[in-house]
Amino acid sequence: FAAGKIPEVKVNRLLLRNSSVVGVAWGEFIRHDPGMPQRVAKELDSMWQARKINPLVGKTFPFERAADALREVEERRAIGKIVLAVRE
């Protein structure tokens, strides 16, 4: 809410799309355990490297095309995960 406006959600859209909204107080996790995000990222990477998880990647966009990636999601054309490549 850095811009000062609290976003609103139209709950009928959630019902029609069989979607859910989950709020997470991420700041509290980090405040109590600053190393947790790095540990989680390492564990996920380890699981991916070991092929224990295999996310379906629909499309990959370079970071410069982040707006195109968001448009893909917004227009409901995304199948699987949309990946933003921040490094080559």
C-alpha positions in Angstrom: 0.0 0.0 0.0 3.0 2.3 -0.6 0.9 4.5 -2.9 -1.6 5.1 -0.1 -4.5 3.3 -1.7 -5.7 0.0 -0.3 -6.7 -2.4 -3.2 -10.2 -3.7 -3.4 -11.2 -7.2 -4.4 -14.5 -8.0 -6.1 -15.5 -11.2 -4.3 -18.0 -12.3 -7.0 -15.0 -12.6 -9.4 -13.2 -14.9 -7.0 -16.3 -17.1 -6.8 -16.8 -17.2 -10.5 -13.2 -18.0 -11.2 -12.9 -20.5 -8.3 -10.0 -18.4 -6.9 -8.9 -17.4 -3.5 -7.0 -14.6 -1.9 -4.6 -15.2 0.9 -2.9 -12.5 3.0 0.5 -13.2 4.4 2.3 -10.9 6.9 5.7 -11.6 5.3 7.3 -8.8 7.3 6.6 -10.7 10.6 8.4 -13.8 9.2 11.4 -11.9 8.2 11.5 -9.9 11.4 11.5 -13.0 13.6 13.8 -15.0 11.2 15.7 -12.9 8.7 17.4 -15.9 7.2 14.2 -17.8 6.4 13.6 -16.5 2.8 17.1 -17.6 1.8 16.7 -21.0 3.4 13.4 -21.5 1.7 14.8 -20.5 -1.7 17.7 -22.9 -1.2 15.4 -25.7 -0.3 13.1 -25.1 -3.3 16.2 -24.9 -5.6 17.4 -28.2 -4.1 14.1 -29.9 -4.6 13.9 -28.6 -8.2 17.5 -29.8 -8.9 16.6 -33.2 -7.5 13.4 -33.2 -9.7 11.2 -33.6 -6.6 9.1 -30.7 -7.9 8.5 -29.9 -11.5 6.5 -26.7 -12.0 4.8 -26.4 -15.4 6.3 -23.4 -17.1 4.0 -21.9 -19.7 6.1 -19.0 -20.9 9.3 -17.3 -20.0 9.8 -13.5 -20.5 12.9 -11.4 -20.2 12.6 -9.0 -17.3 12.3 -6.1 -19.7 9.0 -7.6 -20.9 7.5 -7.9 -17.4 4.4 -5.9 -18.6 3.8 -8.4 -21.3 4.0 -11.2 -18.8 1.5 -9.5 -16.5 -0.8 -8.9 -19.5 -0.7 -12.6 -20.3 -1.9 -13.4 -16.8 -4.5 -10.6 -16.8 -6.0 -11.7 -20.1 -6.2 -15.3 -18.8 -3.9 -16.6 -21.5 -1.4 -18.1 -19.1 -1.1 -21.8 -19.0 1.2 -23.0 -16.2 3.7 -20.7 -14.6 4.9 -17.4 -16.2 8.6 -16.9 -15.5 10.4 -13.6 -15.5 14.1 -14.2 -16.3 16.0 -11.6 -14.4 19.5 -13.0 -15.3 20.7 -14.9 -18.3 
